[in-house]
Amino acid sequence: MASVMEEDRIEQSFATQNDNPFAGAPAPRAEPAAASQGALAGEPSHAPPRPRPRRLLPLVLFVLTCFTTVAVGGYGYGLAVMTILVCHEAGHFIQARRYQVPASFPFFIPMPNLIGTMGAVIAMDPRIHHRRALFDIGMTGPLFGLLPTLICCYVGLLTEARWIARAAIDSRDLLELGDPLIFQWMAHAIVGPMPEGHILTIGPIAMAGWVGLLVTSLNLIPIGQLDGGHILYAMLGRRAHPVALALLVAAAVGAFTYGYYWWTPMIILLAVFGPTHPPTRSDAVPLGRWRTLLGCCMLAFVIVGFTPNLFVNMPAP
């Protein structure tokens, strides 16, 4: 009975607060805890241990990722991709600081692959205060990264893209990428309808926008510790677990059924780390209607921003 009354009190308390995910956050309520041995003088016993921030390693990885992205696509591409990644990680970092959640600086991942990077990660204390904090931290990263992504798509398609006849291209020298729905819609609106027998060629800025769509939509997949997993758990609580598990199984079956084997490493990682999400310190805190609506919109972006077929085979002319 006491637990139920406490949850009701928490719900009533948060129900009267601002439903704006970007408004100033109240300081997390200190939870009483038993005194712990070895606590530093002047440090509250309930405070989570704060890891010493690493500054040199994130800086080195950032510089290396700048180098690999520039090496892959030139200065314009490298600047655009790094802007997208920095905005994405800044969204997480700002909200983590806002809710007083210990978090590291972003660790960018340089990779000499087709896009020059594997994104970036932030190490964060998993003991998030409540569902609103979890939602805001998980949602703001993709939202902040989506703005420069769409700008790159628009500017790149407007200034660099053009339709070229397939017969005029040597397929041996061309890698054709699969386009998500939103990229197809923007290309149709900006470049014009695709003539029969033609293919859309893009430059480095539009390519950076394509990478941004891929990074954003991948992070919004509602499984485990991905940003979409944070959002789904904030919306559904423990009911998110069977949904995430079903999505992981469906992704594995779909990848092997249709031959999208390049997704195997990601599926294995999601399975190893687990499709479920750890609880917050107070799952009783309601999310609010505006956050719920925004969460639905962000998760729906996966449908238009993600393409499972990254690499399309170019047919012989």
DANOR-V629530 format. One record per pair of residues at least 4 apart in sequence whose ideal C-beta (glycine too) atoms are under 6 Angstrom apart, sorted by the first residue. I is the first residue (numbers start at 1). J is the second residue. If there is no record, write none. Layout:
i->(I:I)
j->(J:J)
This chain:
i->(7:10:10:10:11:11:14:14:18:19:19:21:21:25:25:28:28:30:31:33:33:35:36:39:39:43:48:48:50:58:58:61:61:62:64:65:65:65:66:68:68:68:69:69:69:69:70:70:72:73:73:74:76:76:77:77:80:80:80:81:81:82:83:84:84:84:84:85:86:87:87:87:88:88:88:89:89:90:91:91:91:92:92:92:95:95:95:96:96:96:96:99:101:102:103:103:104:104:106:106:107:108:109:109:109:111:111:115:119:126:127:128:128:128:129:129:130:130:130:131:131:131:131:132:134:134:134:135:135:135:136:138:138:138:139:139:139:140:141:142:142:142:142:142:145:146:149:149:149:152:152:152:152:153:153:155:156:156:156:156:156:157:157:157:157:157:157:158:160:160:160:161:161:161:161:163:163:163:164:164:164:165:165:166:166:166:167:169:171:174:176:176:178:178:178:178:179:179:180:180:180:180:181:182:182:186:187:187:188:194:202:202:213:216:217:217:217:219:219:220:220:220:220:220:221:221:221:222:222:222:222:223:223:223:223:223:223:224:224:224:224:224:225:228:229:231:232:232:233:233:234:235:235:236:237:240:241:244:245:248:248:250:251:252:253:255:255:260:263:279:287:287:301:302)
j->(284:282:284:285:284:286:285:286:23:288:290:136:291:98:99:100:129:46:46:45:46:45:45:43:45:47:125:127:102:105:107:107:108:108:110:108:110:117:82:110:112:116:78:81:116:117:75:78:116:77:204:204:204:205:204:208:152:205:208:208:211:86:148:145:148:149:212:120:90:144:145:148:141:144:145:106:120:94:140:141:144:122:137:141:136:137:140:101:103:124:137:133:125:125:122:124:122:123:120:122:121:120:117:118:119:117:118:211:215:278:281:133:134:280:133:281:280:282:285:234:280:285:287:285:230:234:280:139:234:291:140:227:230:231:143:231:298:144:227:146:216:219:220:227:216:216:209:212:213:156:205:208:209:186:209:205:160:203:205:206:209:161:186:187:190:191:206:190:202:203:206:191:200:202:206:195:198:200:168:199:201:197:198:197:199:317:317:174:314:314:312:314:307:309:310:312:183:184:213:305:306:307:304:304:305:190:191:200:193:198:206:207:305:305:302:305:306:226:227:227:228:298:301:302:226:228:302:228:229:232:299:229:244:247:248:270:275:229:270:273:274:275:229:299:277:295:236:240:240:277:287:292:295:240:283:244:276:275:275:270:275:254:267:267:257:260:263:308:267:283:291:292:305:306)
